[in-house]
Amino acid sequence: MALAFDEFGRPFIIIKEQEQKTRLRGLEAQKANISAGKAIARILKTSLGPKGMDKMLQSPDGDVTITNDGATILEQMDVDNQIAKLMVELSRSQDYEIGDGTTGVVVMAGALLEQAELLLERGIHPIRIAEGYEMASRIAFEHMEKIAQKFDYGVSNFEPLVQTCMTTLSSKIVNRCKRNLAEIAVKAVLAVADLERKDVNLDLIKVEGKVGGKLEDTELIYGILVDKDMSHPQMPKQIEDAKIAILTCPFEPPKPKTKHKVDIDTVEKFQTLRQQEHKYFDDMVQQCKDVGATLVICQWGFDDEANHLLMHRNLPAVRWVGGVELELIAIATGGRIVPRFQELTPEKLGKAGLVREKAFGTTKDRMLYIEHCANSRAVTIFIRGGNKMVIEETKRSIHDALCVARNLIRNNRIVYGGGSAEISCSIAVEAAADRYPGVEQYAIRAFADALDAVPMALAENSGLQPIETLSAVKSQQIKENNPYCGIDCNDVGTNDMREQNVFETLIGKQQQLLLATQVVKMILKIDDVISPSEY
C-alpha cells in the first residue's frame, strides 16, 4: 500500500494487492452462490407456518411494513447479490402464478442448495446433481398426484373452500379472525366466478381498507364501495332505486382548442358571459335529468356554481371518482361510461337498489356504498383495523386467500398440509432412488432430505423438537401407510391433518416443487461470477 497525491494535492491510497485479486471460478463460485441463496432462505424460514414470526421492514423513506408474506419481504428487501435476486424472482413467480406458498418455495430452494453443497464437497459434478434433482422432482410431482384428493363444492356447499382458505390464513397476523375472513374470501370469489368455465376474474373483487374499528368488522359488500362522499353537504345521503349516470366529461364549459383571448370591458359583456356559462351548466344538468338519472358519478371535478346548481335541481353527484372504480361501478350496475353529455341515453344508465353515504366513528370520513346492483359480479371486501399496517397486512392475507379459492375452482384437488405432503414425497423419492444405478441417485436422496426441510421448519417455529418430531411423524407415515400425517403445529393432539382440516392446493404445492428445482438447477450451473469492472 502506498500514499499518492493527485494534481489538486488530495491524497489517495494505492493498494498493490488489487492486481492479484481474481474473480470467483469453479467450485468457489458455486459455493459462494449457494451461500447467498441459503442466506435468503434462512431469513424466510422463521416466517413459515402458523407459529411463524413476522418481519419488520423499513423503507429508505422511513415507511414501516410488518408482514410474514414471503413475496412482500423479498420485494422490499434491498438485495444486491445476483443469486439473491434470483431467489426474489422465484418468490415473485410463485406469487404471480399461485398467489400463496411464497415462503415455502424459498425455504425449499434453500434446502436443495444446502444439500447440493454437501454433494459438491464429495466431488460430484454440478450437472449430475442438477439431473438428479430433475428426476427427483418428477417422482415427487407424480407422487403428489397420487396422494391428492378431490372434493366437490357448490355455491351452497363451500365448506371445503373455507377450510383451505383458513389453512392459508393460519400463518398470518390475522389468524384470530381466520374463519370470518376465509368465509368472506370464498363468498367474494364465488360471487364473481364462472363455475362452468372454471374461471375467476379477481379484478372484479375490490379490496378497500379504512383505519378504525375492529378486524371483526371486516365485511363483504355485494356492490361497490367508493372512498368519496356527495359533492354538496345538503345533497341526500341515501338514494333508493338509483339510476346512475357514469360520466367521464366534466361539468364545465368546453375550452377552445385554439389560443384565445376574451376582452371584457363592460358590465354587460361580463353579464352575457356569466349567463352563457350558467346556460352551459343548466343544459348539462337538464340532459342528465331528461334521461332519468337520479345520481351522477363523474370522473372529473366541477366548480361551486355547477355544484350549487346540481343541489338546487335535486340531482345528487359524486366527483373525482377514479377510472378503475368507474369501470367496476359500470360492471356492477350494468351502466355504460359516457364521454359526452350528448351521448347520454336512458339505456346507458346503471341501476342500483341502494346508494348510501356512511360516516365512520367521530371523524369526517365518509364513504359511498353502491349496493343491490343489477349485476352483482363486482364485489368489495371492506377491511377495518386498528392501524394502517394491520390493514395493509390484512389486504395481503386476503389476497392469498382469494388466490387459493380461485385455484381450487380451477382445479379442485388438494393435498394435506402441516408438511404431510412433503414427508410423503420424501419417503417416495427415497424409495425410488434405488432404481437409479448412476451417480444421480445421490442427488435423488439429497432431494428427499431437502423435502424434510419444510416440516422441520414448521416444527422448529412451533417450539417443538424438530428432529424428534419429524422422525416420529415419518415413522408414523411409514407404519400406518398414511400420507396425511403432518406436524401438529397448533398442539391439537393429533398428527392426522384430515382431522385438523389443514388443506393446501395441489397445484400450489406442485408449483413450489417445480419452481424451486428450476432455480436451483440454474444456480448450480453457474461456475463463473464476472463483475462489471471485468468486462
VEXDO-634160 format. One record per residue (C-alpha): residue in three letters; x, y, z. Coordinates in nm, 4 decimals. Layout:
N
Ala/X/Y/Z
...
END
This chain:
535
Met/0.0000/0.0000/0.0000
Ala/0.1346/0.3466/-0.0896
Leu/0.0172/0.7050/-0.0433
Ala/-0.0026/0.9300/-0.3519
Phe/-0.1391/1.2738/-0.4362
Asp/-0.3485/1.3878/-0.7324
Glu/-0.2978/1.7142/-0.9280
Phe/-0.5044/1.9067/-0.6689
Gly/-0.2910/1.7816/-0.3799
Arg/-0.5593/1.5436/-0.2472
Pro/-0.4152/1.2220/-0.1005
Phe/-0.5302/0.8770/-0.2136
Ile/-0.4112/0.5236/-0.1353
Ile/-0.2809/0.2736/-0.3921
Ile/-0.3468/-0.0875/-0.2891
Lys/-0.0819/-0.3090/-0.4508
Glu/-0.2802/-0.6292/-0.3961
Gln/-0.5513/-0.5062/-0.6351
Glu/-0.3875/-0.6742/-0.9367
Gln/-0.3559/-1.0043/-0.7513
Lys/-0.7345/-1.0278/-0.6948
Thr/-0.9053/-1.2911/-0.9089
Arg/-1.2709/-1.3429/-0.9807
Leu/-1.4610/-1.6434/-0.8489
Arg/-1.4495/-1.9508/-1.0699
Gly/-1.5461/-2.3191/-1.0480
Leu/-1.6278/-2.4711/-0.7106
Glu/-1.5582/-2.1458/-0.5251
Ala/-1.8172/-1.9619/-0.7377
Gln/-2.0743/-2.2385/-0.6846
Lys/-2.0214/-2.2341/-0.3078
Ala/-2.0487/-1.8530/-0.2975
Asn/-2.3722/-1.8704/-0.4993
Ile/-2.5137/-2.1400/-0.2717
Ser/-2.4307/-1.9429/0.0436
Ala/-2.6169/-1.6360/-0.0980
Gly/-2.9255/-1.8491/-0.1724
Lys/-2.9097/-2.0127/0.1730
Ala/-2.8871/-1.6699/0.3422
Ile/-3.2160/-1.5600/0.1793
Ala/-3.3851/-1.8906/0.2729
Arg/-3.2597/-1.8580/0.6329
Ile/-3.4286/-1.5153/0.6626
Leu/-3.7653/-1.6515/0.5474
Lys/-3.7505/-1.9873/0.7281
Thr/-3.8676/-1.8395/1.0606
Ser/-4.1824/-1.6993/0.8905
Leu/-4.3121/-2.0424/0.7845
Gly/-4.6245/-2.1951/0.9370
Pro/-4.8993/-2.0897/1.1784
Lys/-4.6474/-2.0060/1.4525
Gly/-4.4051/-1.8321/1.2157
Met/-4.2615/-1.4935/1.3135
Asp/-4.3178/-1.1627/1.1304
Lys/-4.0597/-0.9298/0.9773
Met/-4.0474/-0.5545/1.0173
Leu/-3.9164/-0.3846/0.7040
Gln/-3.8174/-0.0190/0.6908
Ser/-3.8020/0.1549/0.3549
Pro/-3.5396/0.4277/0.2778
Asp/-3.8029/0.6994/0.3331
Gly/-3.8965/0.5625/0.6763
Asp/-4.2171/0.3692/0.5941
Val/-4.2543/0.0582/0.8093
Thr/-4.4122/-0.2686/0.6890
Ile/-4.4827/-0.5635/0.9186
Thr/-4.5526/-0.8879/0.7319
Asn/-4.4746/-1.2582/0.7050
Asp/-4.5684/-1.2866/0.3369
Gly/-4.2557/-1.4196/0.1643
Ala/-4.3081/-1.2278/-0.1613
Thr/-4.3574/-0.8959/0.0239
Ile/-4.0498/-0.9482/0.2459
Leu/-3.8235/-1.0218/-0.0513
Glu/-3.9820/-0.7480/-0.2648
Gln/-3.8975/-0.4833/-0.0037
Met/-3.5521/-0.6133/0.0916
Asp/-3.2634/-0.4222/-0.0622
Val/-3.0798/-0.7129/-0.2264
Asp/-2.7521/-0.6586/-0.4195
Asn/-2.6284/-1.0138/-0.4771
Gln/-2.7382/-1.1534/-0.8158
Ile/-2.8127/-1.5018/-0.6798
Ala/-3.0212/-1.3495/-0.4009
Lys/-3.2120/-1.1607/-0.6731
Leu/-3.2879/-1.4961/-0.8380
Met/-3.4484/-1.6091/-0.5104
Val/-3.6549/-1.2888/-0.5059
Glu/-3.7691/-1.3670/-0.8628
Leu/-3.8526/-1.7226/-0.7536
Ser/-4.0835/-1.5941/-0.4795
Arg/-4.2409/-1.3440/-0.7206
Ser/-4.3101/-1.6184/-0.9778
Gln/-4.4908/-1.8264/-0.7141
Asp/-4.6916/-1.5181/-0.6145
Tyr/-4.7936/-1.4367/-0.9746
Glu/-4.8868/-1.7928/-1.0671
Ile/-5.0413/-1.9272/-0.7449
Gly/-5.0660/-1.6328/-0.5014
Asp/-4.9732/-1.8429/-0.1964
Gly/-4.6739/-2.0513/-0.0807
Thr/-4.4162/-1.7782/-0.1432
Thr/-4.2258/-1.8532/0.1790
Gly/-4.2332/-2.2327/0.1326
Val/-4.0865/-2.2190/-0.2186
Val/-3.7820/-2.0176/-0.0990
Val/-3.7289/-2.2477/0.2032
Met/-3.7449/-2.5476/-0.0336
Ala/-3.4899/-2.3908/-0.2721
Gly/-3.2586/-2.3080/0.0207
Ala/-3.2747/-2.6708/0.1428
Leu/-3.1937/-2.8020/-0.2081
Leu/-2.8918/-2.5692/-0.2270
Glu/-2.7752/-2.6842/0.1174
Gln/-2.7882/-3.0491/0.0108
Ala/-2.6163/-2.9650/-0.3202
Glu/-2.3250/-2.8085/-0.1281
Leu/-2.2615/-3.1396/0.0544
Leu/-2.2642/-3.3278/-0.2784
Leu/-2.0226/-3.0783/-0.4386
Glu/-1.7796/-3.1341/-0.1492
Arg/-1.7930/-3.5059/-0.2213
Gly/-1.6725/-3.4307/-0.5746
Ile/-1.9999/-3.4891/-0.7626
His/-2.0308/-3.2736/-1.0739
Pro/-2.2988/-2.9991/-1.0542
Ile/-2.4575/-3.1160/-1.3830
Arg/-2.5121/-3.4646/-1.2350
Ile/-2.6661/-3.3065/-0.9241
Ala/-2.8985/-3.0958/-1.1427
Glu/-3.0047/-3.4042/-1.3421
Gly/-3.0699/-3.5995/-1.0213
Tyr/-3.2802/-3.3133/-0.8845
Glu/-3.4823/-3.3071/-1.2080
Met/-3.5550/-3.6823/-1.1794
Ala/-3.6482/-3.6499/-0.8127
Ser/-3.8830/-3.3546/-0.8767
Arg/-4.0679/-3.5634/-1.1376
Ile/-4.1056/-3.8513/-0.8873
Ala/-4.2343/-3.6114/-0.6175
Phe/-4.4680/-3.4399/-0.8679
Glu/-4.6256/-3.7728/-0.9695
His/-4.6491/-3.8899/-0.6077
Met/-4.8427/-3.5745/-0.5153
Glu/-5.0914/-3.6600/-0.7912
Lys/-5.1451/-3.9996/-0.6231
Ile/-5.1994/-3.8694/-0.2681
Ala/-5.4161/-3.5733/-0.3773
Gln/-5.7898/-3.5817/-0.3102
Lys/-6.0805/-3.4256/-0.4950
Phe/-6.3669/-3.2510/-0.3267
Asp/-6.6966/-3.1238/-0.4581
Tyr/-6.8128/-2.7751/-0.3810
Gly/-7.1007/-2.5550/-0.4864
Val/-7.2482/-2.2119/-0.4234
Ser/-7.4378/-2.3575/-0.1256
Asn/-7.1726/-2.6086/-0.0063
Phe/-6.8430/-2.4196/0.0118
Glu/-6.7101/-2.5509/0.3443
Pro/-6.4040/-2.7279/0.1878
Leu/-6.3067/-2.3994/0.0183
Val/-6.3355/-2.2173/0.3531
Gln/-6.1202/-2.4812/0.5283
Thr/-5.8451/-2.4418/0.2668
Cys/-5.8515/-2.0612/0.2940
Met/-5.8336/-2.0946/0.6747
Thr/-5.5136/-2.3008/0.6339
Thr/-5.3651/-2.0143/0.4297
Leu/-5.4700/-1.7513/0.6857
Ser/-5.3378/-1.9588/0.9806
Ser/-4.9831/-1.8354/0.9194
Lys/-5.0815/-1.4659/0.9017
Ile/-5.1207/-1.1910/1.1614
Val/-5.4988/-1.2120/1.1095
Asn/-5.5241/-1.5781/1.2192
Arg/-5.7547/-1.4979/1.5133
Cys/-6.0279/-1.3975/1.2619
Lys/-5.9381/-1.6616/1.0035
Arg/-6.2861/-1.8221/0.9927
Asn/-6.4599/-1.4897/0.9244
Leu/-6.2035/-1.3726/0.6657
Ala/-6.1956/-1.7135/0.4904
Glu/-6.5750/-1.7083/0.4505
Ile/-6.5613/-1.3519/0.3130
Ala/-6.2872/-1.4512/0.0621
Val/-6.4780/-1.7615/-0.0573
Lys/-6.8104/-1.5758/-0.0922
Ala/-6.6356/-1.2986/-0.2876
Val/-6.4721/-1.5490/-0.5257
Leu/-6.7964/-1.7449/-0.5769
Ala/-6.9805/-1.4167/-0.6484
Val/-6.7502/-1.3363/-0.9421
Ala/-6.6645/-1.6932/-1.0528
Asp/-6.7779/-1.8528/-1.3765
Leu/-6.8194/-2.2114/-1.2467
Glu/-6.8912/-2.3558/-1.5937
Arg/-6.5630/-2.2291/-1.7376
Lys/-6.3852/-2.2746/-1.4017
Asp/-6.2566/-1.9206/-1.4267
Val/-6.2338/-1.6352/-1.1741
Asn/-6.1584/-1.2732/-1.2598
Leu/-6.0014/-1.1329/-0.9401
Asp/-6.0124/-0.7803/-1.0902
Leu/-6.3856/-0.7784/-1.0106
Ile/-6.3066/-0.8067/-0.6381
Lys/-6.2080/-0.4703/-0.4947
Val/-6.0319/-0.4656/-0.1564
Glu/-6.0736/-0.1403/0.0387
Gly/-5.9477/-0.0554/0.3878
Lys/-6.0233/0.2122/0.6447
Val/-5.8397/0.2718/0.9729
Gly/-6.0695/0.2345/1.2728
Gly/-6.2999/-0.0350/1.4037
Lys/-6.2017/-0.3954/1.4732
Leu/-6.0722/-0.6614/1.2357
Glu/-6.4001/-0.8467/1.3042
Asp/-6.5877/-0.5536/1.1410
Thr/-6.4449/-0.6522/0.8005
Glu/-6.7402/-0.7069/0.5654
Leu/-6.8268/-0.8217/0.2143
Ile/-7.0370/-0.5769/0.0128
Tyr/-7.2262/-0.7108/-0.2889
Gly/-7.1609/-0.3943/-0.4801
Ile/-6.9011/-0.1196/-0.4913
Leu/-6.7527/0.0930/-0.2169
Val/-6.6135/0.4324/-0.3210
Asp/-6.3950/0.6406/-0.0890
Lys/-6.5888/0.9586/-0.1766
Asp/-6.8904/1.1478/-0.0481
Met/-7.1636/1.3589/-0.2094
Ser/-7.0213/1.6748/-0.3660
His/-7.2565/1.9026/-0.1656
Pro/-7.3286/1.8583/0.2070
Gln/-7.7028/1.9228/0.1540
Met/-7.7492/1.6514/-0.1079
Pro/-7.9452/1.3414/0.0063
Lys/-7.7341/1.0781/0.1835
Gln/-7.9441/0.7810/0.0697
Ile/-8.0955/0.7096/-0.2724
Glu/-8.3161/0.4061/-0.3366
Asp/-8.3606/0.2517/-0.6833
Ala/-8.0876/0.4814/-0.8120
Lys/-8.0360/0.5357/-1.1846
Ile/-7.6718/0.6304/-1.2205
Ala/-7.5143/0.8388/-1.4979
Ile/-7.1425/0.7466/-1.5158
Leu/-6.9591/1.0362/-1.6805
Thr/-6.6016/1.0975/-1.7923
Cys/-6.6847/1.4548/-1.9047
Pro/-6.6589/1.7494/-1.6613
Phe/-6.9410/1.9834/-1.5595
Glu/-6.7812/2.2928/-1.7088
Pro/-6.7929/2.4930/-2.0339
Pro/-6.5779/2.3426/-2.3131
Lys/-6.2378/2.5031/-2.3578
Pro/-6.1492/2.6056/-2.7180
Lys/-5.8524/2.4182/-2.8637
Thr/-5.7100/2.7374/-3.0210
Lys/-5.5304/3.0163/-2.8389
His/-5.7945/3.2674/-2.7405
Lys/-5.8386/3.5920/-2.5553
Val/-6.1613/3.7486/-2.4285
Asp/-6.1680/4.1232/-2.3594
Ile/-6.4359/4.2177/-2.1082
Asp/-6.4545/4.5947/-2.0817
Thr/-6.8184/4.6475/-1.9818
Val/-7.0547/4.5107/-1.7191
Glu/-7.2944/4.3947/-1.9951
Lys/-7.0262/4.1745/-2.1542
Phe/-6.9477/4.0178/-1.8187
Gln/-7.3203/3.9524/-1.7557
Thr/-7.3511/3.7945/-2.1013
Leu/-7.0502/3.5669/-2.0370
Arg/-7.1878/3.4678/-1.6949
Gln/-7.5310/3.3889/-1.8397
Gln/-7.3693/3.1835/-2.1159
Glu/-7.1748/2.9754/-1.8594
His/-7.4877/2.9344/-1.6473
Lys/-7.6736/2.8100/-1.9570
Tyr/-7.3974/2.5532/-2.0225
Phe/-7.4307/2.4187/-1.6668
Asp/-7.8104/2.4307/-1.6878
Asp/-7.8139/2.2341/-2.0159
Met/-7.5753/1.9713/-1.8770
Val/-7.7865/1.9187/-1.5644
Gln/-8.1071/1.9142/-1.7729
Gln/-7.9638/1.6475/-2.0069
Cys/-7.8924/1.4263/-1.7026
Lys/-8.2439/1.4897/-1.5643
Asp/-8.4100/1.4248/-1.9033
Val/-8.2726/1.0713/-1.9323
Gly/-8.3991/0.9914/-1.5825
Ala/-8.0719/0.9938/-1.3850
Thr/-8.1102/1.0233/-1.0055
Leu/-7.7339/1.0195/-0.9329
Val/-7.4327/1.1434/-1.1300
Ile/-7.0874/0.9904/-1.0798
Cys/-6.8204/1.1981/-1.2531
Gln/-6.4520/1.1259/-1.3133
Trp/-6.3688/1.4974/-1.3026
Gly/-6.4391/1.7790/-1.0603
Phe/-6.6865/2.0620/-1.1022
Asp/-6.6778/2.4097/-0.9584
Asp/-6.9004/2.5598/-0.6893
Glu/-7.1520/2.7048/-0.9349
Ala/-7.2151/2.3663/-1.1005
Asn/-7.2266/2.2030/-0.7566
His/-7.4805/2.4578/-0.6309
Leu/-7.6949/2.4114/-0.9429
Leu/-7.6896/2.0305/-0.9084
Met/-7.8078/2.0621/-0.5477
His/-8.0881/2.3041/-0.6413
Arg/-8.2064/2.0808/-0.9262
Asn/-8.2184/1.7802/-0.6858
Leu/-7.9519/1.5851/-0.8739
Pro/-7.7026/1.4268/-0.6257
Ala/-7.3495/1.3991/-0.7623
Val/-7.0110/1.2442/-0.6727
Arg/-6.6924/1.3895/-0.8190
Trp/-6.3274/1.2827/-0.8631
Val/-6.4028/0.9084/-0.8887
Gly/-6.1053/0.7104/-1.0279
Gly/-6.1088/0.5296/-1.3621
Val/-6.0782/0.1780/-1.2122
Glu/-6.3687/0.2482/-0.9737
Leu/-6.5776/0.3862/-1.2619
Glu/-6.5234/0.0621/-1.4549
Leu/-6.6260/-0.1500/-1.1544
Ile/-6.9353/0.0678/-1.0964
Ala/-7.0271/0.0254/-1.4656
Ile/-6.9842/-0.3552/-1.4418
Ala/-7.1823/-0.3797/-1.1164
Thr/-7.4705/-0.1514/-1.2144
Gly/-7.4914/-0.2585/-1.5794
Gly/-7.4321/0.1005/-1.6915
Arg/-7.2148/0.2476/-1.9646
Ile/-6.9364/0.5026/-1.9188
Val/-7.0423/0.8155/-2.1129
Pro/-6.7725/1.0503/-2.2536
Arg/-7.0121/1.3287/-2.3731
Phe/-7.3380/1.4692/-2.2401
Gln/-7.4880/1.4476/-2.5905
Glu/-7.4438/1.0658/-2.5862
Leu/-7.6344/1.0172/-2.2605
Thr/-7.9431/0.7934/-2.3088
Pro/-8.1707/0.6055/-2.0617
Glu/-8.0211/0.2685/-2.1730
Lys/-7.6732/0.3785/-2.0623
Leu/-7.7762/0.4423/-1.7001
Gly/-7.6626/0.1992/-1.4313
Lys/-7.9146/0.0655/-1.1783
Ala/-7.8566/0.0108/-0.8071
Gly/-8.1109/-0.0793/-0.5375
Leu/-7.9482/0.1431/-0.2774
Val/-7.6794/0.4117/-0.2766
Arg/-7.5920/0.5413/0.0699
Glu/-7.3262/0.7550/0.2322
Lys/-7.1839/0.6174/0.5557
Ala/-6.9807/0.8055/0.8174
Phe/-6.7193/0.6349/1.0379
Gly/-6.6691/0.6977/1.4077
Thr/-6.6172/1.0565/1.5180
Thr/-6.4224/1.1522/1.2052
Lys/-6.5441/1.3335/0.8958
Asp/-6.4521/1.0324/0.6835
Arg/-6.7399/0.9207/0.4657
Met/-6.7698/0.6502/0.2024
Leu/-7.0291/0.5732/-0.0609
Tyr/-7.1928/0.2282/-0.0708
Ile/-7.3482/0.1237/-0.4041
Glu/-7.5459/-0.1941/-0.3227
His/-7.8142/-0.4316/-0.4602
Cys/-7.6804/-0.3737/-0.8107
Ala/-7.8316/-0.5044/-1.1329
Asn/-7.5246/-0.7251/-1.1825
Ser/-7.3617/-0.8487/-0.8597
Arg/-7.0490/-0.9751/-1.0402
Ala/-6.8451/-0.6968/-0.8844
Val/-6.7976/-0.7101/-0.5075
Thr/-6.5942/-0.5230/-0.2459
Ile/-6.4187/-0.6508/0.0651
Phe/-6.4076/-0.3680/0.3194
Ile/-6.1365/-0.4145/0.5833
Arg/-6.1274/-0.2378/0.9205
Gly/-5.8293/-0.2377/1.1547
Gly/-5.6516/-0.0554/1.4348
Asn/-5.3811/0.0997/1.2201
Lys/-5.2564/0.1254/0.8624
Met/-5.0056/-0.1605/0.8989
Val/-5.2739/-0.4068/1.0156
Ile/-5.4963/-0.3099/0.7215
Glu/-5.2131/-0.3489/0.4668
Glu/-5.1170/-0.6917/0.6063
Thr/-5.4852/-0.7971/0.6075
Lys/-5.5084/-0.6934/0.2408
Arg/-5.2083/-0.9164/0.1602
Ser/-5.3589/-1.2044/0.3615
Ile/-5.6979/-1.1666/0.1890
His/-5.5181/-1.1649/-0.1481
Asp/-5.3565/-1.5008/-0.0635
Ala/-5.6937/-1.6448/0.0455
Leu/-5.8632/-1.5181/-0.2738
Cys/-5.5898/-1.6770/-0.4872
Val/-5.6255/-2.0112/-0.3046
Ala/-6.0043/-2.0113/-0.3563
Arg/-5.9528/-1.9244/-0.7249
Asn/-5.7001/-2.2073/-0.7667
Leu/-5.9439/-2.4560/-0.6119
Ile/-6.2165/-2.3503/-0.8545
Arg/-5.9717/-2.4033/-1.1411
Asn/-5.8547/-2.7389/-1.0035
Asn/-6.0421/-2.8803/-0.7026
Arg/-5.7674/-3.1219/-0.5948
Ile/-5.5984/-3.0783/-0.2583
Val/-5.3145/-3.2280/-0.0566
Tyr/-5.3000/-3.2115/0.3218
Gly/-5.0828/-2.9501/0.4918
Gly/-4.8634/-2.9441/0.8018
Gly/-4.5722/-3.0799/0.5965
Ser/-4.7538/-3.4130/0.5391
Ala/-4.7262/-3.3881/0.1571
Glu/-4.3513/-3.3117/0.1763
Ile/-4.2850/-3.6017/0.4178
Ser/-4.4831/-3.8417/0.1974
Cys/-4.2935/-3.7245/-0.1142
Ser/-3.9634/-3.7563/0.0733
Ile/-4.0399/-4.1220/0.1566
Ala/-4.1436/-4.1910/-0.2064
Val/-3.8325/-4.0224/-0.3536
Glu/-3.6026/-4.2052/-0.1083
Ala/-3.7585/-4.5393/-0.2096
Ala/-3.7297/-4.4578/-0.5812
Ala/-3.3573/-4.3681/-0.5551
Asp/-3.2640/-4.7396/-0.5545
Arg/-3.3947/-4.7715/-0.9121
Tyr/-3.1246/-4.5368/-1.0434
Pro/-2.7786/-4.7018/-1.0595
Gly/-2.5764/-4.3890/-1.1545
Val/-2.4335/-4.1006/-0.9543
Glu/-2.7747/-3.9305/-0.9840
Gln/-2.9087/-4.1491/-0.7019
Tyr/-2.7022/-3.9419/-0.4526
Ala/-2.8773/-3.6268/-0.5786
Ile/-3.2178/-3.8012/-0.5615
Arg/-3.1537/-3.8958/-0.1970
Ala/-3.0377/-3.5395/-0.1283
Phe/-3.3665/-3.4138/-0.2790
Ala/-3.5556/-3.6430/-0.0387
Asp/-3.3594/-3.4940/0.2545
Ala/-3.4303/-3.1392/0.1290
Leu/-3.8062/-3.2118/0.1238
Asp/-3.7829/-3.2653/0.5010
Ala/-3.6739/-2.9003/0.5460
Val/-4.0324/-2.7663/0.5300
Pro/-4.1813/-2.9926/0.8041
Met/-3.8616/-2.9420/1.0076
Ala/-3.9016/-2.5620/0.9871
Leu/-4.2713/-2.5954/1.0826
Ala/-4.1759/-2.7980/1.3912
Glu/-3.8947/-2.5574/1.4844
Asn/-4.1199/-2.2491/1.4509
Ser/-4.3853/-2.4178/1.6660
Gly/-4.1396/-2.4688/1.9545
Leu/-4.1205/-2.8487/1.9064
Gln/-3.8044/-3.0624/1.8943
Pro/-3.7556/-3.0539/1.5120
Ile/-3.5587/-3.3783/1.4508
Glu/-3.7505/-3.5791/1.7094
Thr/-4.0919/-3.4573/1.5813
Leu/-4.0027/-3.5165/1.2149
Ser/-3.8732/-3.8683/1.2881
Ala/-4.1905/-3.9568/1.4811
Val/-4.4223/-3.8318/1.2022
Lys/-4.2144/-4.0007/0.9310
Ser/-4.2175/-4.3361/1.1102
Gln/-4.5948/-4.2984/1.1673
Gln/-4.6498/-4.2381/0.7933
Ile/-4.4451/-4.5493/0.7027
Lys/-4.6000/-4.7690/0.9755
Glu/-4.9628/-4.6746/0.9062
Asn/-4.9121/-4.6136/0.5306
Asn/-5.0913/-4.2851/0.5932
Pro/-4.9673/-3.9905/0.3794
Tyr/-5.1830/-3.7448/0.5765
Cys/-4.9723/-3.7326/0.8951
Gly/-4.8042/-3.3955/0.9448
Ile/-4.6605/-3.1681/1.2125
Asp/-4.9087/-3.0816/1.4877
Cys/-4.8168/-2.7091/1.4944
Asn/-5.1218/-2.5989/1.6943
Asp/-5.0796/-2.8737/1.9571
Val/-5.4267/-3.0191/1.8877
Gly/-5.3179/-3.3679/1.9916
Thr/-5.3355/-3.5473/1.6556
Asn/-5.0930/-3.5641/1.3646
Asp/-5.3661/-3.6556/1.1126
Met/-5.4194/-3.3446/0.9036
Arg/-5.7615/-3.4689/0.7867
Glu/-5.8898/-3.4357/1.1424
Gln/-5.7313/-3.0907/1.1755
Asn/-5.8809/-2.9804/0.8390
Val/-5.5449/-2.8489/0.7159
Phe/-5.5605/-2.8422/0.3332
Glu/-5.3376/-2.6989/0.0632
Thr/-5.3982/-2.6761/-0.3091
Leu/-5.2336/-2.9453/-0.5211
Ile/-5.1298/-2.7040/-0.7971
Gly/-4.9730/-2.4701/-0.5380
Lys/-4.7567/-2.7490/-0.3917
Gln/-4.6565/-2.8837/-0.7338
Gln/-4.5629/-2.5357/-0.8500
Gln/-4.3410/-2.4953/-0.5418
Leu/-4.1514/-2.8149/-0.6285
Leu/-4.1040/-2.7285/-0.9954
Leu/-4.0027/-2.3648/-0.9417
Ala/-3.7571/-2.4433/-0.6593
Thr/-3.5945/-2.7213/-0.8685
Gln/-3.5645/-2.4982/-1.1776
Val/-3.3971/-2.2126/-0.9890
Val/-3.1572/-2.4456/-0.8021
Lys/-3.0556/-2.6105/-1.1311
Met/-2.9817/-2.2657/-1.2733
Ile/-2.7711/-2.1662/-0.9696
Leu/-2.5741/-2.4950/-0.9790
Lys/-2.4781/-2.4392/-1.3432
Ile/-2.3146/-2.1002/-1.2710
Asp/-1.9385/-2.1522/-1.2347
Asp/-1.8026/-1.8039/-1.3124
Val/-1.9020/-1.4745/-1.1484
Ile/-1.7888/-1.1716/-1.3524
Ser/-1.8236/-0.8239/-1.2035
Pro/-1.8963/-0.5185/-1.4283
Ser/-1.5381/-0.3864/-1.3914
Glu/-1.4022/-0.7042/-1.5548
Tyr/-1.5884/-0.6765/-1.8874
END
